[in-house]
Amino acid sequence: MAFALGLTLLYMIVEIVGGIASGSLALLADAGHMLADAGALALALFAMWIARRPATAQRTYGYLRTEILAALANGAALAVIAVSIFIEAIQRFATPTAIAGPMMLGVAAGGLVMNVIALAILGQGRHESLNVHGAWLHVVSDALGSVGAIISGALVWGFGFTWADSLASVVIAALVIRSAWGLLKEAVAVLMENAPGHLDVDEVRKALAAYPEVSGVHDLHVWTITSGLVCLSAHVVTGSSAETQSGLLAGLTRLLRDRFHIAHVTLQVEHANFSADDCSHCE
C-alpha cells in the first residue's frame, strides 16, 4: 500500500506538469484522480493502523470498522471528483482549447504503466478488505482514465480532434461514478449491519432449524463487523435436556463454521417450555 502511494504521488506531479504544458483536460482530470488515489491510499493505510488497536470497554469490537469508514470516505471522494471532471469537460466542449497531442499521449502512457504496477501490488488484498478494495478501485478508475487519455491523445495528434480530450474526460467521470456507487453501497451495507451479500439468511435459518433436536429458530441476525469478520446471533428452541444442550451448541457452531464460514457465533438455547415473559422476540 505504501509503495503504491509513493508511485501515485510521483506520477501525479508528472501528470499535472504534463497536463498544464499540453493543455489537456484529460491529463489534468487524471492527475486530479491520482490526487484522490493518493488520499485514498493514505487513508487506507491510516485505517489499517487504527484497526489494529485493541478493543476497549467502550469499543468492544475495537476499531475494526475504521476500515469501512475509510472505504466510505473514498467512495464519496470518487463521486465528487467525477462530478467536477464532468462539469469541466462540458465547459471544454463549449470552448475547445489547443492541445499538444504527442506530450499528452506520452504522459498518459507512463501513467498507465504506473497504474498497472499499483494494481498488481494491491490486487492480492482487495478480496479480503473493503478498505483495500476501495483503494484498488481508485487505481482501476485511474488506469481507465489513462487509457482514455491515450486514445484521445492519439486522436488529437493524428487527426486534430480536440473534442476527443473532453469526450475522454466524460468517459472517465462515468467510470469513476460507477466505481464510487458500488463502493458506497458496500460500505453503507456494512455500517447498516445488513446481512453479507454472499450469504442467504433464509438458507442459514433453514439449516439451523433442520438440525437434530432443534424445533425452532428466531431472532436471527447476521452482519459484518469489517471485511472478513461475519457475526451471527440467534435464539434456538429445543426440547433436549440441559445436559445435551452443550453438545447441541457445539454442533450448531460447527455447522455454521463449516457450511457458511461464520466463525463468530452467539446462540441462545431455549427449552420448548421456556418462559418468554421477559423477551418480546420470544413471545
GIMO-V773315 format. One record per residue. N is the residue number from 1. D_CENTER is the distance of its C-alpha to the mean C-alpha in Angstrom with 1 decimal. Layout:
# GIMO-V773315
N,D_CENTER ; N,D_CENTER
This chain:
# GIMO-V773315
1,15.0 ; 2,18.2 ; 3,19.8 ; 4,17.1 ; 5,17.4 ; 6,21.1 ; 7,21.1 ; 8,19.0 ; 9,21.4 ; 10,24.4 ; 11,23.8 ; 12,22.6 ; 13,26.2 ; 14,27.7 ; 15,26.0 ; 16,27.1 ; 17,30.7 ; 18,30.6 ; 19,29.4 ; 20,32.1 ; 21,34.7 ; 22,34.1 ; 23,33.4 ; 24,30.2 ; 25,27.7 ; 26,25.2 ; 27,25.4 ; 28,25.1 ; 29,22.1 ; 30,20.6 ; 31,21.7 ; 32,20.1 ; 33,16.8 ; 34,17.4 ; 35,18.2 ; 36,14.8 ; 37,13.4 ; 38,15.8 ; 39,14.8 ; 40,11.1 ; 41,12.4 ; 42,15.0 ; 43,12.9 ; 44,10.7 ; 45,14.2 ; 46,15.6 ; 47,13.1 ; 48,13.8 ; 49,17.5 ; 50,17.6 ; 51,15.9 ; 52,18.8 ; 53,21.4 ; 54,23.4 ; 55,23.6 ; 56,26.3 ; 57,28.6 ; 58,26.7 ; 59,23.2 ; 60,23.8 ; 61,20.3 ; 62,20.2 ; 63,17.4 ; 64,14.6 ; 65,12.6 ; 66,12.7 ; 67,9.5 ; 68,7.9 ; 69,10.1 ; 70,9.1 ; 71,5.4 ; 72,7.7 ; 73,10.2 ; 74,8.4 ; 75,7.7 ; 76,11.3 ; 77,12.6 ; 78,11.6 ; 79,13.5 ; 80,16.4 ; 81,16.9 ; 82,16.9 ; 83,19.6 ; 84,21.6 ; 85,21.7 ; 86,22.8 ; 87,25.5 ; 88,26.9 ; 89,27.0 ; 90,29.0 ; 91,31.4 ; 92,31.9 ; 93,32.9 ; 94,35.6 ; 95,36.8 ; 96,36.2 ; 97,36.6 ; 98,38.0 ; 99,35.5 ; 100,36.3 ; 101,35.0 ; 102,35.6 ; 103,34.0 ; 104,30.9 ; 105,30.7 ; 106,31.2 ; 107,28.6 ; 108,25.9 ; 109,26.8 ; 110,26.4 ; 111,23.0 ; 112,21.9 ; 113,23.3 ; 114,21.5 ; 115,18.1 ; 116,19.0 ; 117,19.8 ; 118,16.6 ; 119,14.6 ; 120,17.1 ; 121,16.5 ; 122,12.7 ; 123,12.7 ; 124,14.1 ; 125,11.5 ; 126,8.3 ; 127,9.4 ; 128,10.2 ; 129,7.5 ; 130,4.0 ; 131,5.6 ; 132,7.0 ; 133,4.6 ; 134,3.9 ; 135,7.6 ; 136,8.4 ; 137,7.6 ; 138,9.9 ; 139,12.4 ; 140,12.4 ; 141,13.1 ; 142,15.7 ; 143,17.2 ; 144,17.7 ; 145,19.3 ; 146,21.5 ; 147,22.6 ; 148,23.5 ; 149,25.4 ; 150,27.3 ; 151,28.4 ; 152,29.4 ; 153,31.1 ; 154,33.1 ; 155,34.1 ; 156,35.2 ; 157,37.1 ; 158,38.7 ; 159,39.5 ; 160,39.1 ; 161,36.4 ; 162,35.0 ; 163,33.2 ; 164,30.9 ; 165,29.2 ; 166,28.4 ; 167,27.4 ; 168,24.9 ; 169,23.4 ; 170,23.0 ; 171,21.3 ; 172,18.9 ; 173,18.2 ; 174,17.7 ; 175,15.2 ; 176,13.2 ; 177,13.4 ; 178,12.3 ; 179,9.0 ; 180,8.7 ; 181,9.8 ; 182,7.4 ; 183,4.3 ; 184,7.2 ; 185,8.6 ; 186,6.3 ; 187,6.5 ; 188,10.1 ; 189,10.8 ; 190,10.4 ; 191,12.4 ; 192,14.9 ; 193,15.3 ; 194,15.1 ; 195,16.0 ; 196,13.3 ; 197,13.1 ; 198,14.8 ; 199,17.7 ; 200,20.7 ; 201,22.1 ; 202,25.5 ; 203,25.8 ; 204,25.2 ; 205,27.8 ; 206,30.2 ; 207,29.9 ; 208,30.7 ; 209,33.6 ; 210,35.0 ; 211,35.4 ; 212,39.1 ; 213,40.6 ; 214,37.7 ; 215,39.0 ; 216,36.1 ; 217,32.5 ; 218,31.3 ; 219,28.9 ; 220,26.1 ; 221,22.7 ; 222,19.5 ; 223,16.3 ; 224,13.5 ; 225,14.0 ; 226,11.0 ; 227,9.3 ; 228,12.5 ; 229,14.8 ; 230,16.0 ; 231,19.1 ; 232,22.0 ; 233,25.2 ; 234,28.1 ; 235,31.9 ; 236,33.9 ; 237,37.5 ; 238,40.1 ; 239,43.8 ; 240,44.0 ; 241,45.8 ; 242,44.4 ; 243,45.4 ; 244,43.2 ; 245,40.1 ; 246,38.8 ; 247,38.9 ; 248,37.1 ; 249,34.3 ; 250,34.0 ; 251,34.0 ; 252,31.3 ; 253,29.1 ; 254,29.7 ; 255,29.0 ; 256,25.6 ; 257,24.7 ; 258,26.1 ; 259,25.3 ; 260,22.0 ; 261,20.7 ; 262,20.6 ; 263,22.2 ; 264,22.1 ; 265,24.8 ; 266,27.2 ; 267,30.0 ; 268,33.0 ; 269,36.0 ; 270,38.6 ; 271,42.0 ; 272,43.1 ; 273,45.5 ; 274,43.1 ; 275,44.0 ; 276,41.2 ; 277,42.9 ; 278,40.3 ; 279,37.2 ; 280,36.6 ; 281,33.9 ; 282,36.5 ; 283,39.1
